[in-house]
Amino acid sequence: MDHPTETPAVHGAHDSHDAPVDLAKSIRLYLKVGALLILFTCVTWGVALIDFGSHALNIGIGLAIATFKVALVSLIFMHLNHERGLVYKVLLFTVIFGAAMMFLFVLAYMDPIKAALAH
């Protein structure tokens, strides 16, 4: 059997020295991210009350805020900022797929064939 070179007491003593600093740093980060999420939720409510002149612009601003909030949650709370490269490739595929679905939705909403037949 292989045994670790460090004894558990020495390893535990090392962890107990660094752990409070790391824990306090992590808690501060989580509180800052939580405050940002609450702030941008309020910004979303404020944007919903303002008419920017275009329904599409209102939707775009709302989606941009939602994308920022999703990125914060996934990177910080789901710890995806420390993952391997494969996770990012899968997420990139997901983003491309989502953009393609939105593009198809926009095409269906605009319906250029129906518009051409109406004229």
DSSP file (Angstrom, degrees, kcal/mol; ACC not computed):
  #  RESIDUE AA STRUCTURE BP1 BP2  ACC     N-H-->O    O-->H-N    N-H-->O    O-->H-N    TCO  KAPPA ALPHA  PHI   PSI    X-CA   Y-CA   Z-CA
    1    1 A M              0   0    0      0, 0.0     2,-0.4     0, 0.0     0, 0.0   0.000 360.0 360.0 360.0 142.5    0.0    0.0    0.0
    2    2 A D        -     0   0    0      0, 0.0     0, 0.0     0, 0.0     0, 0.0  -0.746 360.0-162.8 -89.7 135.2    1.1    3.5   -0.7
    3    3 A H        -     0   0    0     -2,-0.4     2,-0.0     2,-0.0     0, 0.0  -0.922  25.4-107.6-115.9 142.9    1.2    5.9    2.1
    4    4 A P        -     0   0    0      0, 0.0    -1,-0.0     0, 0.0     0, 0.0  -0.339  21.9-129.7 -65.4 151.5    1.3    9.7    1.8
    5    5 A T  S    S+     0   0    0      2,-0.1     2,-0.3    -2,-0.0    -2,-0.0   0.804  90.6  67.8 -73.9 -28.5    4.6   11.3    2.8
    6    6 A E  S    S-     0   0    0      2,-0.0     0, 0.0     4,-0.0     0, 0.0  -0.695  84.9-126.0 -90.7 145.0    2.9   13.8    5.0
    7    7 A T     >  -     0   0    0     -2,-0.3     4,-2.3     1,-0.1     3,-0.2  -0.571  24.0-115.7 -81.4 154.0    1.2   12.8    8.2
    8    8 A P  H  > S+     0   0    0      0, 0.0     4,-3.0     0, 0.0     5,-0.2   0.841 114.3  57.4 -59.7 -33.1   -2.4   13.9    8.6
    9    9 A A  H  > S+     0   0    0      2,-0.2     4,-2.1     1,-0.2     5,-0.1   0.924 109.7  43.4 -64.8 -43.0   -1.6   16.0   11.6
   10   10 A V  H  > S+     0   0    0     -3,-0.2     4,-2.0     2,-0.2    -1,-0.2   0.925 116.4  47.7 -67.2 -44.1    1.0   18.1    9.6
   11   11 A H  H  X S+     0   0    0     -4,-2.3     4,-2.2     1,-0.2    -2,-0.2   0.912 112.8  48.9 -63.0 -42.6   -1.4   18.3    6.6
   12   12 A G  H  X S+     0   0    0     -4,-3.0     4,-2.4    -5,-0.2    -1,-0.2   0.871 109.0  52.8 -65.2 -37.3   -4.3   19.3    8.8
   13   13 A A  H  X S+     0   0    0     -4,-2.1     4,-1.2    -5,-0.2    -1,-0.2   0.893 109.6  49.0 -66.4 -38.3   -2.1   22.0   10.6
   14   14 A H  H  X S+     0   0    0     -4,-2.0     4,-1.6     1,-0.2     3,-0.2   0.914 112.7  47.8 -66.3 -42.7   -1.2   23.5    7.2
   15   15 A D  H  X S+     0   0    0     -4,-2.2     4,-2.6     1,-0.2    -2,-0.2   0.882 107.7  54.7 -66.2 -38.3   -4.9   23.5    6.1
   16   16 A S  H  < S+     0   0    0     -4,-2.4    -1,-0.2     1,-0.2    -2,-0.2   0.807 107.1  52.0 -69.0 -25.8   -6.1   25.1    9.3
   17   17 A H  H  < S+     0   0    0     -4,-1.2     4,-0.4    -3,-0.2    -1,-0.2   0.927 120.1  31.6 -73.4 -44.3   -3.6   28.0    8.9
   18   18 A D  H  X S+     0   0    0     -4,-1.6     4,-2.2     1,-0.2     3,-0.3   0.739 103.4  77.6 -85.0 -24.5   -4.6   28.9    5.3
   19   19 A A  H  X S+     0   0    0     -4,-2.6     4,-3.1     1,-0.2     5,-0.3   0.883  89.4  51.7 -60.7 -45.8   -8.3   27.9    5.5
   20   20 A P  H  > S+     0   0    0      0, 0.0     4,-2.4     0, 0.0    -1,-0.2   0.891 112.1  47.6 -61.5 -36.4   -9.7   31.0    7.4
   21   21 A V  H  > S+     0   0    0     -4,-0.4     4,-2.2    -3,-0.3    -2,-0.2   0.939 115.9  43.9 -67.2 -46.2   -8.1   33.4    4.9
   22   22 A D  H  X S+     0   0    0     -4,-2.2     4,-2.5     2,-0.2    -1,-0.2   0.894 114.5  50.2 -65.0 -39.7   -9.4   31.4    1.9
   23   23 A L  H  X S+     0   0    0     -4,-3.1     4,-2.6    -5,-0.2    -2,-0.2   0.922 111.1  47.7 -65.8 -44.2  -12.8   31.0    3.5
   24   24 A A  H  X S+     0   0    0     -4,-2.4     4,-2.2    -5,-0.3    -1,-0.2   0.895 112.5  50.1 -63.5 -39.6  -13.1   34.7    4.3
   25   25 A K  H  X S+     0   0    0     -4,-2.2     4,-2.1     2,-0.2    -2,-0.2   0.914 111.9  47.9 -64.5 -42.9  -12.0   35.6    0.7
   26   26 A S  H  X S+     0   0    0     -4,-2.5     4,-2.6     2,-0.2    -2,-0.2   0.902 110.7  50.8 -65.1 -41.5  -14.5   33.2   -0.8
   27   27 A I  H  X S+     0   0    0     -4,-2.6     4,-2.5     2,-0.2    -1,-0.2   0.915 109.9  50.2 -64.2 -41.9  -17.3   34.6    1.4
   28   28 A R  H  X S+     0   0    0     -4,-2.2     4,-2.3     2,-0.2    -1,-0.2   0.913 111.4  49.3 -61.3 -41.9  -16.5   38.2    0.4
   29   29 A L  H  X S+     0   0    0     -4,-2.1     4,-2.6     2,-0.2    -2,-0.2   0.930 111.6  48.1 -62.7 -45.5  -16.5   37.1   -3.3
   30   30 A Y  H  X S+     0   0    0     -4,-2.6     4,-2.6     1,-0.2    -2,-0.2   0.886 112.1  49.5 -63.9 -39.0  -19.9   35.4   -2.9
   31   31 A L  H  X S+     0   0    0     -4,-2.5     4,-2.3     2,-0.2    -1,-0.2   0.901 111.5  48.8 -67.1 -39.7  -21.4   38.4   -1.1
   32   32 A K  H  X S+     0   0    0     -4,-2.3     4,-2.3     2,-0.2    -2,-0.2   0.925 113.5  46.3 -64.2 -44.5  -20.1   40.7   -3.8
   33   33 A V  H  X S+     0   0    0     -4,-2.6     4,-2.4     2,-0.2    -2,-0.2   0.908 112.2  51.2 -65.6 -40.9  -21.6   38.5   -6.6
   34   34 A G  H  X S+     0   0    0     -4,-2.6     4,-2.2     2,-0.2    -1,-0.2   0.902 110.1  49.5 -61.5 -40.9  -24.9   38.2   -4.7
   35   35 A A  H  X S+     0   0    0     -4,-2.3     4,-2.7     2,-0.2    -2,-0.2   0.899 110.3  50.7 -64.9 -40.2  -25.0   42.0   -4.3
   36   36 A L  H  X S+     0   0    0     -4,-2.3     4,-2.8     2,-0.2    -2,-0.2   0.902 109.5  50.8 -62.9 -40.4  -24.4   42.4   -8.0
   37   37 A L  H  X S+     0   0    0     -4,-2.4     4,-1.4     2,-0.2    -2,-0.2   0.911 112.2  46.1 -63.9 -41.8  -27.1   39.9   -8.8
   38   38 A I  H  X S+     0   0    0     -4,-2.2     4,-2.0     2,-0.2    -2,-0.2   0.921 112.9  51.2 -65.2 -43.1  -29.6   41.8   -6.6
   39   39 A L  H  X S+     0   0    0     -4,-2.7     4,-2.2     1,-0.2    -2,-0.2   0.932 111.6  45.9 -59.5 -47.2  -28.5   45.1   -8.2
   40   40 A F  H  X S+     0   0    0     -4,-2.8     4,-1.9     1,-0.2    -1,-0.2   0.730 107.3  58.2 -74.5 -19.8  -28.9   43.8  -11.7
   41   41 A T  H  X S+     0   0    0     -4,-1.4     4,-1.9    -5,-0.2    -1,-0.2   0.907 108.9  45.8 -67.5 -41.9  -32.3   42.4  -10.8
   42   42 A C  H  X S+     0   0    0     -4,-2.0     4,-2.4     2,-0.2    -2,-0.2   0.891 110.7  53.1 -65.5 -39.2  -33.3   45.9   -9.8
   43   43 A V  H  X S+     0   0    0     -4,-2.2     4,-2.8     1,-0.2    -1,-0.2   0.896 106.3  53.7 -62.0 -39.3  -31.8   47.3  -13.0
   44   44 A T  H  X S+     0   0    0     -4,-1.9     4,-1.9     2,-0.2    -1,-0.2   0.918 108.8  48.4 -61.4 -43.2  -33.9   44.7  -15.0
   45   45 A W  H  X S+     0   0    0     -4,-1.9     4,-1.0     2,-0.2    -2,-0.2   0.911 112.4  49.2 -62.5 -41.8  -37.1   46.0  -13.2
   46   46 A G  H >X S+     0   0    0     -4,-2.4     4,-0.8     1,-0.2     3,-0.5   0.899 110.0  50.4 -63.8 -41.3  -36.0   49.6  -14.0
   47   47 A V  H >< S+     0   0    0     -4,-2.8     3,-0.6     1,-0.2    -1,-0.2   0.850 104.5  58.9 -65.4 -33.8  -35.4   48.8  -17.7
   48   48 A A  H 3< S+     0   0    0     -4,-1.9    -1,-0.2     1,-0.2    -2,-0.2   0.800 105.4  49.9 -65.9 -27.1  -38.8   47.1  -17.9
   49   49 A L  H << S+     0   0    0     -4,-1.0     2,-0.4    -3,-0.5    -1,-0.2   0.663 100.0  77.7 -84.1 -17.0  -40.4   50.4  -16.9
   50   50 A I  S << S-     0   0    0     -4,-0.8     2,-0.7    -3,-0.6     0, 0.0  -0.774  71.0-145.3 -97.9 136.1  -38.5   52.5  -19.5
   51   51 A D        -     0   0    0     -2,-0.4     4,-0.1     1,-0.1    -3,-0.1  -0.896   9.2-169.6 -99.8 116.2  -39.4   52.5  -23.1
   52   52 A F        -     0   0    0     -2,-0.7    -1,-0.1     2,-0.3     3,-0.1   0.280  52.0-101.4 -88.4  11.0  -36.3   52.7  -25.3
   53   53 A G  S    S+     0   0    0      1,-0.0     2,-0.4     4,-0.0     3,-0.1   0.145 100.3  66.7  95.1 -20.0  -38.4   53.3  -28.4
   54   54 A S     >  -     0   0    0      1,-0.1     4,-2.1     2,-0.0    -2,-0.3  -0.997  65.9-147.7-139.2 132.9  -38.2   49.8  -29.8
   55   55 A H  H  > S+     0   0    0     -2,-0.4     4,-2.2     1,-0.2     5,-0.2   0.887 105.2  53.5 -63.3 -38.1  -39.6   46.6  -28.5
   56   56 A A  H  > S+     0   0    0      2,-0.2     4,-2.5     1,-0.2    -1,-0.2   0.880 107.3  50.7 -65.2 -37.9  -36.6   44.7  -29.9
   57   57 A L  H  > S+     0   0    0      2,-0.2     4,-2.5     1,-0.2     5,-0.2   0.905 108.9  51.4 -66.9 -40.9  -34.2   47.1  -28.1
   58   58 A N  H  X S+     0   0    0     -4,-2.1     4,-2.2     1,-0.2    -2,-0.2   0.923 112.4  46.3 -59.5 -44.5  -36.0   46.5  -24.8
   59   59 A I  H  X S+     0   0    0     -4,-2.2     4,-2.6     2,-0.2    -2,-0.2   0.907 111.5  52.1 -65.3 -41.7  -35.7   42.7  -25.3
   60   60 A G  H  X S+     0   0    0     -4,-2.5     4,-2.2     2,-0.2    -2,-0.2   0.906 110.3  47.4 -61.7 -43.1  -32.0   43.0  -26.3
   61   61 A I  H  X S+     0   0    0     -4,-2.5     4,-2.3     2,-0.2    -1,-0.2   0.921 112.7  49.7 -65.0 -43.1  -31.2   45.0  -23.2
   62   62 A G  H  X S+     0   0    0     -4,-2.2     4,-2.3    -5,-0.2    -2,-0.2   0.905 111.7  48.0 -61.7 -41.8  -33.1   42.5  -21.0
   63   63 A L  H  X S+     0   0    0     -4,-2.6     4,-2.4     2,-0.2    -1,-0.2   0.864 109.5  53.3 -68.0 -35.1  -31.3   39.6  -22.6
   64   64 A A  H  X S+     0   0    0     -4,-2.2     4,-2.0     2,-0.2    -2,-0.2   0.918 111.2  45.8 -65.1 -42.5  -27.9   41.3  -22.2
   65   65 A I  H  X S+     0   0    0     -4,-2.3     4,-2.2     2,-0.2    -2,-0.2   0.918 113.5  49.6 -65.2 -42.9  -28.6   41.8  -18.4
   66   66 A A  H  X S+     0   0    0     -4,-2.3     4,-2.5     1,-0.2    -2,-0.2   0.886 109.3  52.3 -63.8 -38.2  -29.8   38.2  -18.1
   67   67 A T  H  X S+     0   0    0     -4,-2.4     4,-2.3     2,-0.2    -1,-0.2   0.906 109.1  49.9 -64.2 -41.6  -26.7   36.9  -19.9
   68   68 A F  H  X S+     0   0    0     -4,-2.0     4,-2.1     2,-0.2    -2,-0.2   0.919 112.1  47.5 -61.9 -43.8  -24.5   38.8  -17.5
   69   69 A K  H  X S+     0   0    0     -4,-2.2     4,-2.3     1,-0.2    -2,-0.2   0.895 111.3  50.3 -66.9 -39.3  -26.3   37.4  -14.5
   70   70 A V  H  X S+     0   0    0     -4,-2.5     4,-2.9     1,-0.2     5,-0.3   0.900 108.9  52.7 -64.5 -40.0  -26.1   33.9  -15.9
   71   71 A A  H  X S+     0   0    0     -4,-2.3     4,-2.5     2,-0.2     5,-0.3   0.913 109.7  48.7 -62.9 -41.8  -22.4   34.2  -16.5
   72   72 A L  H  X>S+     0   0    0     -4,-2.1     4,-2.5     2,-0.2     5,-0.7   0.944 114.0  45.5 -61.5 -47.8  -21.9   35.3  -12.9
   73   73 A V  I  X>S+     0   0    0     -4,-2.3     5,-1.7     1,-0.2     4,-0.7   0.935 116.8  43.9 -63.3 -46.3  -23.9   32.5  -11.4
   74   74 A S  I  <5S+     0   0    0     -4,-2.9     6,-1.8     3,-0.2     7,-0.2   0.906 119.0  41.6 -69.6 -40.0  -22.3   29.8  -13.6
   75   75 A L  I  <5S+     0   0    0     -4,-2.5     6,-1.4    -5,-0.3    -2,-0.2   0.906 129.1  24.1 -74.4 -40.5  -18.7   31.0  -13.2
   76   76 A I  I  <5S+     0   0    0     -4,-2.5     3,-0.4    -5,-0.3    -3,-0.2   0.944 130.3  32.5 -92.6 -57.2  -18.8   31.8   -9.5
   77   77 A F  I  <<S+     0   0    0     -5,-0.7    -3,-0.2    -4,-0.7    -4,-0.1   0.824 127.0  40.5 -76.0 -30.2  -21.5   29.8   -7.8
   78   78 A M  S   <S-     0   0    0     -5,-1.7    -1,-0.2    -4,-0.1    -4,-0.1   0.425 104.3-131.2 -95.6   1.1  -21.2   26.7  -10.1
   79   79 A H    >   +     0   0    0     -3,-0.4     3,-1.1    -6,-0.3    -4,-0.2   0.783  57.9 144.0  58.2  33.3  -17.4   27.0  -10.1
   80   80 A L  G >   +     0   0    0     -6,-1.8     3,-1.2     1,-0.2    -5,-0.2   0.625  56.9  76.3 -77.0 -10.8  -17.1   26.8  -13.9
   81   81 A N  G 3  S+     0   0    0     -6,-1.4    -1,-0.2     1,-0.2    -6,-0.1   0.597  97.4  47.2 -73.3  -8.4  -14.2   29.2  -13.9
   82   82 A H  G <  S+     0   0    0     -3,-1.1    -1,-0.2    -7,-0.2    -2,-0.1   0.128  91.6 112.6-114.4  18.8  -12.0   26.4  -12.6
   83   83 A E    <   -     0   0    0     -3,-1.2     2,-0.1     1,-0.1    -3,-0.0  -0.334  69.8 -96.4 -90.2 171.4  -13.1   23.7  -15.1
   84   84 A R    >>  -     0   0    0     -2,-0.1     4,-0.8     1,-0.1     3,-0.8  -0.278  41.6 -97.7 -79.5 170.9  -11.2   22.0  -17.9
   85   85 A G  H 3> S+     0   0    0      1,-0.2     4,-1.8     2,-0.2     3,-0.2   0.772 115.4  67.7 -63.3 -30.0  -11.4   23.0  -21.5
   86   86 A L  H 3> S+     0   0    0      1,-0.2     4,-2.3     2,-0.2    -1,-0.2   0.868  95.7  56.0 -61.4 -36.2  -14.0   20.4  -22.5
   87   87 A V  H <> S+     0   0    0     -3,-0.8     4,-2.4     1,-0.2    -1,-0.2   0.908 107.0  49.3 -62.4 -41.2  -16.6   22.2  -20.4
   88   88 A Y  H  X S+     0   0    0     -4,-0.8     4,-2.4     2,-0.2    -1,-0.2   0.861 109.0  52.5 -67.7 -35.0  -16.0   25.4  -22.3
   89   89 A K  H  X S+     0   0    0     -4,-1.8     4,-2.2     2,-0.2    -2,-0.2   0.913 110.9  47.0 -65.8 -41.8  -16.3   23.6  -25.7
   90   90 A V  H  X S+     0   0    0     -4,-2.3     4,-2.1     2,-0.2    -2,-0.2   0.911 113.0  49.2 -65.2 -41.8  -19.7   22.1  -24.6
   91   91 A L  H  X S+     0   0    0     -4,-2.4     4,-2.3     2,-0.2    -2,-0.2   0.877 108.9  53.0 -65.1 -37.4  -20.8   25.5  -23.4
   92   92 A L  H  X S+     0   0    0     -4,-2.4     4,-2.6     2,-0.2    -2,-0.2   0.923 108.7  49.6 -63.1 -43.5  -19.8   27.1  -26.7
   93   93 A F  H  X S+     0   0    0     -4,-2.2     4,-2.6     1,-0.2    -2,-0.2   0.904 110.1  51.6 -59.8 -40.6  -21.8   24.6  -28.6
   94   94 A T  H  X S+     0   0    0     -4,-2.1     4,-2.6     2,-0.2    -2,-0.2   0.899 109.7  48.8 -63.4 -41.1  -24.7   25.3  -26.3
   95   95 A V  H  X S+     0   0    0     -4,-2.3     4,-2.6     2,-0.2    -2,-0.2   0.919 112.2  48.3 -65.0 -43.9  -24.4   29.1  -27.0
   96   96 A I  H  X S+     0   0    0     -4,-2.6     4,-2.3     2,-0.2    -2,-0.2   0.920 112.8  48.5 -62.2 -43.5  -24.2   28.5  -30.8
   97   97 A F  H  X S+     0   0    0     -4,-2.6     4,-2.2     2,-0.2    -2,-0.2   0.918 112.1  48.7 -62.3 -44.2  -27.3   26.2  -30.6
   98   98 A G  H  X S+     0   0    0     -4,-2.6     4,-2.2     2,-0.2    -2,-0.2   0.900 111.1  50.1 -63.0 -41.2  -29.2   28.8  -28.6
   99   99 A A  H  X S+     0   0    0     -4,-2.6     4,-2.4     1,-0.2    -1,-0.2   0.890 109.8  51.3 -64.8 -38.8  -28.3   31.6  -31.0
  100  100 A A  H  X S+     0   0    0     -4,-2.3     4,-2.3     2,-0.2    -2,-0.2   0.898 109.5  49.9 -64.8 -39.5  -29.4   29.4  -33.9
  101  101 A M  H  X S+     0   0    0     -4,-2.2     4,-2.0     2,-0.2    -2,-0.2   0.898 111.3  48.7 -66.5 -39.1  -32.7   28.8  -32.2
  102  102 A M  H  X S+     0   0    0     -4,-2.2     4,-2.5     2,-0.2    -2,-0.2   0.898 109.7  52.7 -66.1 -38.7  -33.2   32.5  -31.6
  103  103 A F  H  X S+     0   0    0     -4,-2.4     4,-2.5     1,-0.2    -2,-0.2   0.918 109.6  48.4 -61.7 -43.3  -32.3   33.2  -35.2
  104  104 A L  H  X S+     0   0    0     -4,-2.3     4,-2.4     1,-0.2    -1,-0.2   0.875 110.1  52.5 -64.3 -36.2  -35.0   30.7  -36.3
  105  105 A F  H  X S+     0   0    0     -4,-2.0     4,-2.2     2,-0.2    -2,-0.2   0.911 109.6  48.5 -64.3 -42.1  -37.5   32.4  -33.9
  106  106 A V  H  X S+     0   0    0     -4,-2.5     4,-2.7     2,-0.2     5,-0.2   0.911 111.3  50.2 -65.1 -42.2  -36.7   35.8  -35.5
  107  107 A L  H  X S+     0   0    0     -4,-2.5     4,-2.8     1,-0.2    -2,-0.2   0.909 111.2  48.6 -61.8 -41.5  -37.1   34.4  -39.0
  108  108 A A  H  < S+     0   0    0     -4,-2.4    -1,-0.2     2,-0.2    -2,-0.2   0.877 112.6  48.9 -66.1 -36.2  -40.5   32.8  -38.0
  109  109 A Y  H  < S+     0   0    0     -4,-2.2    -2,-0.2     1,-0.2    -1,-0.2   0.908 116.8  40.7 -68.8 -42.2  -41.6   36.1  -36.4
  110  110 A M  H  < S-     0   0    0     -4,-2.7    -2,-0.2    -5,-0.1     5,-0.2   0.864  86.5-168.9 -73.8 -36.3  -40.6   38.2  -39.5
  111  111 A D     X  -     0   0    0     -4,-2.8     4,-1.9    -5,-0.2     5,-0.2   0.938   4.4-170.5  44.6  73.1  -41.9   35.5  -41.9
  112  112 A P  H  > S+     0   0    0      0, 0.0     4,-2.0     0, 0.0     5,-0.1   0.789  80.7  57.1 -64.6 -27.9  -40.4   37.0  -45.1
  113  113 A I  H  > S+     0   0    0      2,-0.2     4,-2.1     1,-0.2     5,-0.2   0.934 107.8  46.3 -68.2 -45.5  -42.4   34.6  -47.3
  114  114 A K  H  > S+     0   0    0      1,-0.2     4,-1.6     2,-0.2    -1,-0.2   0.890 112.7  51.0 -63.4 -39.3  -45.7   35.7  -45.9
  115  115 A A  H  X S+     0   0    0     -4,-1.9     4,-1.0     1,-0.2    -1,-0.2   0.880 110.0  49.8 -65.1 -38.0  -44.6   39.4  -46.3
  116  116 A A  H  < S+     0   0    0     -4,-2.0     3,-0.3     1,-0.2    -2,-0.2   0.875 111.2  48.9 -69.0 -37.1  -43.6   38.8  -50.0
  117  117 A L  H  < S+     0   0    0     -4,-2.1    -1,-0.2     1,-0.2    -2,-0.2   0.793 105.1  59.0 -72.5 -28.3  -47.0   37.1  -50.7
  118  118 A A  H  <        0   0    0     -4,-1.6    -1,-0.2     1,-0.2    -2,-0.2   0.786 360.0 360.0 -71.7 -26.8  -48.9   40.0  -49.1
  119  119 A H     <        0   0    0     -4,-1.0    -1,-0.2    -3,-0.3    -2,-0.2   0.441 360.0 360.0 -91.1 360.0  -47.4   42.5  -51.5
